[in-house]
Amino acid sequence: MNLILWILQVLLAALLLWHGMLFLSPPAELVEIMNKEFALWFRMFLGVAEVLAAVGLIVPGVTRILPSLIPLTAVCLMIVMVCATILHASRGETSSAATTTVVFFVLAFVAYMRWKVNPITVRQRKQS
């Protein structure tokens, strides 16, 4: 189960990193469209938040420093996915709404499993 959780965490982190970078530095053909949809400050905020969330899904587990941040990150991202689903559904973007719904459930699975079932243990200090 640990391997499955790590695979899901890496896939989620890759998705968030890609999407965050898309918001931070969109291709030239998307800049105008994105600026119509979101204020520049909000687009930058979302991009930075998604990149940091990608880090939050991986780094605490790899370093075993504050691994409880993994389920916390996943729960916060679940809130973001609900908002994204509502946004996409309100604009009639069914495939995007379905995608964010699937991501929501994967995040819920990771959050629960890393919180209750298979948490990563905290690194123990070496005693001298």
Salt bridges, closest charged atoms under 4 A:
GLU32 OE2 - LYS36 NZ 3.98
GLU37 OE1 - ARG91 NH1 2.33
GLU50 OE1 - HIS19 ND1 2.66
GLU93 OE1 - HIS88 ND1 2.53
GLU93 OE1 - ARG91 NH2 3.28
